[in-house]
């Protein structure tokens, strides 16, 4: 197994293929669509925010209330969308800077939207994806190297993020974090959220199982913690797809037990966690063979 | 399908990537270290890290007109009024929960901001009681959940639980 991190993440010296090009552009398209979606979703919700409860991130340095009580969030969403289209088009000049400016504007959009105390992480992977493409454009003159860097950047920070999550749990709670009674607490907490959201709640069968068996609830949490702990294995090609599938399984588990679906992260993991490039190349090869006369 | 061979002559992209990654990591560490672990999209991902601790959420009930307001805590099964879906008013329940639990001083400005969140700037056309809900691990019952009336938003006059009036 090659342990060189640069080769595993970026593979600058490896041969390129049509499948890899399609996957890289497809991932860039996903990040672009996610950027526009978040800009509009956050922007439109910010229109109903009148006060800052808990300023975090950039809002601790800049009074983010200038984004409240006016239509600035909508104009910001328009600007971010335009810049994303320019970035995706890969135009010379502005195209090189477009993703970077869109990223900075999106940081402000996030701070304006989440000034009420909620600190969600569902859009973090998409945000890091955008930063990866922004840096790829800024620091690499060869577009091939730039896009390879952007994908590798996402793999690096996906692995790091989940490992951070595991460490946070061990530091804040200790080795007894997977105790099943903790899952009971979260299931009840999410049940109250559901009552608040829709007026009523009904536990699904997985939640019922977990609530009836502390051992099963403990097993769910232990498997989740181990998956996060070993997420850094996505940095290495040999383990990448298996680890990404395990992380996807972790998200499915969170969805079933706590009714939380990080939809954008699941999409991103599905794009980066399956060998799409190999499958596309195989398909193209097969079609070419079929078309060539014997 | 391998259809092109990049030159193997230069390690420049690898070197550039190393410099860029190290710079991003430095910014990452500096920003999360000075911002309680959060500087979007950088984070230490602390969600669900504090297991077993008491949690605070909120929910809303629609109160019948003319009903006397009581501020006593109760279980979820014995709440006054009728169920109310915050989604029907376009509100994210987690925003509401954070607004209620993280507000320290309930002055008139903060109550007005809560009213705007719930009604989007329109004049309230119904009485809504916002409850602060607390859950904690209890030996015998597993998880004990209690709801305390916190703020009443109504067409006439908004009211705040007397125990939290500034």
Interface residues (C-beta under 8 A of the other chain):
Chain A: X6 X9 X10 X12 X13 X14 X15 X16 X17 X18 X19 X45 X48 X49 X50 X51 X53 X54 X56 X57 X58 X60 X107 X110 X111 X114 X116 X117 X118 X119 X120 X121 X123 X124 X125 X126 X127 X128 X131 X135 X139 X140 X142 X144 X145 X148 X149 X152 X153 X156 X161 X162 X164 X165 X167 X168 X169 X171 X172 X173 X176 X177 X179 X181 X182 X184 X185 X186 X188 X189 X192 X193 X194 X195 X196 X197 X198 X199 X200 X211 X281 X284 X285 X288
Chain B: X1 X2 X3 X4 X5 X6 X8 X13 X14 X16 X17 X18 X20 X21 X24 X31 X35 X36 X37 X38 X39 X40 X41 X42 X43 X44 X45 X46 X47 X48 X49 X50 X51 X52 X55 X57 X58 X59 X60 X76 X83 X84 X85 X86 X87 X90 X92 X93 X94 X95 X96 X97 X98 X99 X101 X102 X103 X109 X110 X112 X113 X116 X117 X120 X121 X133 X135 X137 X142 X143 X145
